[in-house]
Amino acid sequence: MITSRENSIGAWAFLIGVILAILIGLLSAIILDVASMKVYSSIIYTILVILGLIVGFSIKVEGKDSQTFMIAGTILVLVSKFGMESVTSSLIGIGIGDIVSSTFAALLSLFVPATIIVAIKTVFSIAKV
């Protein structure tokens, strides 16, 4: 389980990252204008990528937990990527497309590095003889 004592740093980074990603996605489309986004987006997404790396490095690659995380992470990355593209075009007239798209982009910034790190660690653990 990700919330075990050994993985508490990863669990907190994961929780903070998901909350931040959702808040950033919502706030960036609603509050910030284009000029502000150009200034703050690199900082915002760098923080999410760092949190994703912390999550990826802190998860123990043993047994079912890493497999479950990789499956869930991969599904989330794929659905967010495809959802970001399709939702933007389908909800553009309503004005919600930017909010949903920026939320998906923030979640991708968190989950892509975490999933890649866990996948690499799993491959190396499988390769041990």
Sequence and secondary structure as in RCSB ss.txt:
>XXXX:A:sequence
MITSRENSIGAWAFLIGVILAILIGLLSAIILDVASMKVYSSIIYTILVILGLIVGFSIKVEGKDSQTFMIAGTI
LVLVSKFGMESVTSSLIGIGIGDIVSSTFAALLSLFVPATIIVAIKTVFSIAKV
>XXXX:A:secstr
 TTSGGGHHHHHHHHHHHHHHHHHHHHHHHT  HHHHHHHHHHHHHHHHHHHHHHHHHS   HHHHHHHHHHHHH
HHHHHHHHHHHHHHHSTTTT HHHHHHHHHHHHHHHHHHHHHHHHHHHHHHH  
